[in-house]
Amino acid sequence: FSQSFPRMQIPFGFFEGISPPANPTNTEPLEPKNQHDNGSTAASTPSDAVAFQARCPFDFRADQDIPPDTLHNLDRVSRHPMLWSLALAGAGTALRSPFVAEAVMFGFPSVFAAIGGAHQDYRYRRGSGGMLSPEKDAVTSNIPFVALLTGRQSWSALFNEIKGLNAAVAVGAAVTLALRSARRG
């Protein structure tokens, strides 16, 4: 589920070789000055400058350079990652529920993901509403991790494409919630 969001990044950084932008309200350049023995100042070269840059914590441009028809990220895990992420979140909730009615309610997205994903694949194979090429069908799976476990997809390619900070935040949140509910129980 965390991999479906934009790539998270640290919201600031230090970059070498980038001169900071000029301050529009001040006429003096913001580049660092070097003090020489004779007391004169000279602006350092842009390659020597280290700049602090604030940036958005989400990188919305991370996947723009990937061609649309290639397999990447969650498509290596399942052809229907959004259905299965909801199903797995519901299954986790259903397993923690002490009531049968809640377990059935939260467990149903797993049934829907299996049946709905298979139905969508069937329609896409026929060309109704979308397209599922025989090549993509051969190397991916509806059920999560089946293509990886059977060797049709590469684990190393998945680990190279995974959004590490997103996964770390998701694991941290899950562990925090699990520890919190264990203390209450």
Disulfide bonds with the S-S distance in Angstrom:
none
